[in-house]
Amino acid sequence: MPRTVALLLSLAFALPAHAEGFITRLLNKPVPGGVAVIAAGHGPQAPQVRYQDRPALVIKEDGRRWIAIVGIPLTVQPGEQQLQVDGRPQRFRVDAREYRAQHITLKNQRQVNPNPDDLKRIAREQDEQTRAYRQFSQNQPSNLLFDRPVDGPLSSPFGLRRFFNGEERNPHSGLDFAAKAGTPIKAPAAGTVTLVGDYFFNGKTVFLDHGQGLISMFCHLSAVDVKVGDRLGRGEALGKVGATGRATGPHLHWNVSLNDTRVDPAIFIGAFKP
């Protein structure tokens, strides 16, 4: 009898974690620059969820309940946040996370302090990329556990406070992979190519829309093998690793965006470190 009681108690304690579902356990990292997974009801239709006036990704987890998968900006302070589920406020908590600093030396001073013509180009390019990040297709992502886009070790992590030639600039908005020039870059999940460009900072770049505001950006490519409108399956090649734009050597910089918020890509490949 004592063994039976002990078994029942262990199962009872295990149930809440199991009931969360795989996606919640994988993605729920509610920190600045992270992802919050929030229960959004059990109705027959997907609820409309908005956070900071942007639509959020909503899926049904394990066929049981709707969940919202929300990107949290790096600028958010730890504490209580609020989103809207079908117009009703719902609160969630953001935990603290510290990010370290990175100091980079660039030989090209224009990549630290661009000239007036460069600044005009940069503004145009930022507008173009902002529009791409804000697209919200109704297609549901094919999967949320991503493959690594290149075969290579992780190098610079997400969220680093970056200093170029001693001057602080925007935090690192993606995850870098160390890889040789020419290494094939593969789609980490199925998606549609929505933007291809060659930019001042990012170099040759591809945007891939996975659905419902979940978007990948790949930059510093040496070659682009796709065009806008192409539909890629998981694992299909989209280009090759390079060092175009503001880069000190060949590598892949990979951004992941949710609800127009850049979040830590390591979360989606099971490599997140608190």
C-alpha distance (Angstrom), angle and dihedral (degrees) to the residues before:
residue distance angle dihedral
M1 . . .
P2 3.85 . .
R3 3.82 89.8 .
T4 3.82 90.6 51.1
V5 3.80 91.9 49.9
A6 3.80 90.8 48.0
L7 3.82 90.7 50.9
L8 3.80 92.2 50.0
L9 3.79 91.4 48.9
S10 3.81 92.0 50.1
L11 3.80 90.4 51.1
A12 3.79 91.4 48.9
F13 3.77 91.5 53.4
A14 3.81 91.4 46.1
L15 3.80 95.0 51.9
P16 3.83 99.9 76.1
A17 3.81 92.8 53.0
H18 3.80 91.3 45.8
A19 3.80 91.2 45.9
E20 3.79 90.2 58.3
G21 3.78 90.2 72.7
F22 3.78 131.9 -136.8
I23 3.82 96.8 -79.7
T24 3.79 93.2 52.9
R25 3.80 92.2 48.9
L26 3.80 91.0 47.7
L27 3.80 100.8 44.6
N28 3.81 109.4 25.0
K29 3.82 101.5 107.1
P30 3.84 101.9 138.2
V31 3.81 100.7 -168.6
P32 3.83 132.3 114.0
G33 3.80 103.6 -71.4
G34 3.79 90.5 17.8
V35 3.79 139.0 96.1
A36 3.81 131.9 -96.2
V37 3.80 119.5 -155.1
I38 3.80 109.5 -157.5
A39 3.81 129.9 -173.8
A40 3.81 108.8 -116.7
G41 3.81 105.7 -178.3
H42 3.81 141.7 -85.8
G43 3.80 102.4 -98.1
P44 3.82 124.2 137.3
Q45 3.82 92.1 -110.5
A46 3.80 128.4 55.0
P47 3.81 110.5 -101.4
Q48 3.80 121.2 -124.2
V49 3.80 108.7 -113.5
R50 3.80 126.4 -171.7
Y51 3.78 131.2 -178.6
Q52 3.81 122.9 -173.6
D53 3.82 87.8 -8.1
R54 3.82 93.2 -57.2
P55 3.82 126.9 112.1
A56 3.80 113.8 -109.6
L57 3.80 132.9 -144.0
V58 3.83 112.4 -97.5
I59 3.79 125.6 -172.4
K60 3.80 137.2 162.9
E61 3.78 110.7 -109.3
D62 3.81 117.9 -143.4
G63 3.82 88.9 -19.2
R64 3.81 90.2 -74.6
R65 3.79 114.4 86.9
W66 3.78 140.7 9.9
I67 3.79 116.7 -111.2
A68 3.79 130.5 -170.2
I69 3.80 116.7 -140.7
V70 3.79 107.4 -155.3
G71 3.80 131.3 -174.0
I72 3.82 114.6 -137.1
P73 3.83 117.1 -148.9
L74 3.79 119.2 -122.5
T75 3.81 87.5 -122.9
V76 3.82 94.3 62.3
Q77 3.80 114.1 110.1
P78 3.81 118.6 -131.6
G79 3.79 113.2 -95.3
E80 3.78 137.2 62.1
Q81 3.80 122.0 -7.7
Q82 3.79 130.9 -179.9
L83 3.78 136.0 -145.7
Q84 3.81 133.0 175.6
V85 3.81 123.7 -113.9
D86 3.81 108.9 -167.2
G87 3.80 86.9 -22.9
R88 3.81 95.2 -51.4
P89 3.82 119.0 116.3
Q90 3.78 118.0 -115.1
R91 3.77 123.9 -177.6
F92 3.79 130.8 -142.9
R93 3.79 134.8 172.7
V94 3.80 128.8 -115.7
D95 3.80 116.9 -152.9
A96 3.82 126.0 -148.8
R97 3.79 124.2 -95.9
E98 3.80 129.1 178.9
Y99 3.81 122.4 -142.7
R100 3.78 123.1 -160.2
A101 3.81 128.2 -134.1
Q102 3.80 129.0 -104.6
H103 3.82 125.0 -158.9
I104 3.81 117.5 -155.6
T105 3.81 128.8 -175.8
L106 3.81 117.0 -149.1
K107 3.80 124.3 -169.2
N108 3.81 92.2 -156.8
Q109 3.82 103.9 74.5
R110 3.83 90.6 -168.3
Q111 3.81 88.1 69.0
V112 3.82 87.8 60.2
N113 3.81 99.5 38.2
P114 3.83 108.9 17.3
N115 3.81 119.1 -154.5
P116 3.84 121.9 -116.6
D117 3.81 93.9 -90.6
D118 3.80 90.2 48.8
L119 3.80 90.2 51.2
K120 3.82 91.4 54.3
R121 3.80 89.9 50.7
I122 3.81 91.9 46.6
A123 3.83 91.6 51.4
R124 3.83 91.3 51.8
E125 3.78 91.4 48.0
Q126 3.79 93.4 47.4
D127 3.81 90.6 52.6
E128 3.80 90.5 51.2
Q129 3.80 93.0 49.2
T130 3.81 93.1 44.3
R131 3.81 89.7 56.7
A132 3.80 89.7 50.9
Y133 3.81 92.2 50.6
R134 3.82 91.4 50.0
Q135 3.79 95.7 55.8
F136 3.78 112.4 115.7
S137 3.79 115.6 -168.3
Q138 3.80 119.4 -172.9
N139 3.81 92.7 -130.4
Q140 3.79 113.3 115.9
P141 3.82 114.6 -127.0
S142 3.79 113.0 -100.7
N143 3.81 91.0 -132.9
L144 3.80 139.2 -10.0
L145 3.79 99.4 -152.4
F146 3.79 98.6 81.9
D147 3.78 130.8 -155.8
R148 3.79 118.3 -125.0
P149 3.81 106.8 -96.0
V150 3.82 93.7 -138.2
D151 3.78 137.3 23.9
G152 3.78 102.4 -112.9
P153 3.80 142.4 91.6
L154 3.79 122.7 -80.3
S155 3.80 112.4 -102.4
S156 3.82 121.5 171.1
P157 3.84 109.8 24.3
F158 3.78 127.6 -142.1
G159 3.82 120.8 -83.7
L160 3.79 100.6 26.7
R161 3.79 114.2 157.5
R162 3.80 99.0 -123.9
F163 3.79 129.4 -147.9
F164 3.81 118.2 -171.0
N165 3.80 111.9 -161.7
G166 3.80 87.6 -19.3
E167 3.84 95.4 -50.7
E168 3.81 118.9 114.6
R169 3.79 116.4 -124.6
N170 3.82 135.7 169.8
P171 3.81 117.1 -44.8
H172 3.79 118.3 -97.0
S173 3.80 103.8 -83.6
G174 3.78 98.7 -165.7
L175 3.78 147.4 25.5
D176 3.81 122.7 -88.6
F177 3.80 126.3 -144.5
A178 3.79 120.9 -160.1
A179 3.79 106.7 -131.6
K180 3.80 138.5 145.8
A181 3.79 120.6 -98.1
G182 3.78 109.7 -88.9
T183 3.81 95.7 29.5
P184 3.82 108.3 145.2
I185 3.82 116.3 -108.8
K186 3.81 114.7 -145.1
A187 3.80 130.9 -159.5
P188 3.83 106.2 -102.1
A189 3.81 88.4 -150.6
A190 3.79 135.7 -1.2
G191 3.77 115.7 -72.5
T192 3.79 149.4 139.5
V193 3.81 123.0 -99.2
T194 3.81 106.4 -119.6
L195 3.81 102.8 168.3
V196 3.78 138.0 20.6
G197 3.80 121.4 -178.8
D198 3.79 148.9 145.8
Y199 3.80 107.0 -127.1
F200 3.80 137.8 -173.0
F201 3.81 95.6 -117.1
N202 3.81 103.7 17.9
G203 3.79 99.5 40.8
K204 3.80 115.3 -158.5
T205 3.79 105.8 5.9
V206 3.81 141.0 -176.6
F207 3.83 127.5 -164.3
L208 3.81 117.2 -156.4
D209 3.83 119.7 -167.2
H210 3.83 111.4 -150.0
G211 3.83 93.9 -179.7
Q212 3.82 140.9 -83.9
G213 3.80 95.7 33.7
L214 3.83 95.6 -47.5
I215 3.80 103.1 130.5
S216 3.80 135.2 169.5
M217 3.80 124.9 -154.2
F218 3.81 122.6 -164.1
C219 3.79 119.2 -168.6
H220 3.84 146.7 175.1
L221 3.84 88.4 46.7
S222 3.80 121.0 167.6
A223 3.82 91.0 -152.8
V224 3.81 136.3 13.0
D225 3.80 116.5 -147.0
V226 3.82 99.6 -176.5
K227 3.79 139.6 61.3
V228 3.80 134.8 -145.9
G229 3.79 110.5 -73.9
D230 3.80 96.5 28.9
R231 3.81 114.0 136.2
L232 3.80 111.3 -142.9
G233 3.77 127.8 -163.0
R234 3.77 122.1 -141.7
G235 3.80 109.1 -74.0
E236 3.82 96.7 17.6
A237 3.80 116.3 136.3
L238 3.80 119.2 -107.9
G239 3.82 102.3 171.6
K240 3.78 146.7 -42.3
V241 3.79 134.6 -81.4
G242 3.80 116.0 -99.0
A243 3.80 144.8 146.8
T244 3.81 103.1 -111.0
G245 3.81 120.5 143.3
R246 3.81 119.8 11.6
A247 3.78 100.4 -8.3
T248 3.80 133.0 129.4
G249 3.81 93.0 -152.5
P250 3.81 143.4 -18.5
H251 3.81 114.4 -48.8
L252 3.78 141.0 122.6
H253 3.79 119.3 -106.7
W254 3.82 109.4 -160.9
N255 3.81 123.0 -169.3
V256 3.80 125.2 -168.3
S257 3.80 118.5 -163.1
L258 3.82 131.0 -168.3
N259 3.83 122.2 -176.5
D260 3.84 87.9 -9.3
T261 3.81 90.8 -55.4
R262 3.80 123.5 120.2
V263 3.80 109.8 -129.9
D264 3.80 136.3 179.8
P265 3.84 108.1 -75.4
A266 3.83 89.4 -157.9
I267 3.83 87.3 76.1
F268 3.81 91.3 65.6
I269 3.81 95.4 50.9
G270 3.81 95.9 45.1
A271 3.83 93.2 -108.2
F272 3.81 100.6 111.2
K273 3.81 115.7 138.8
P274 3.84 118.1 -165.0
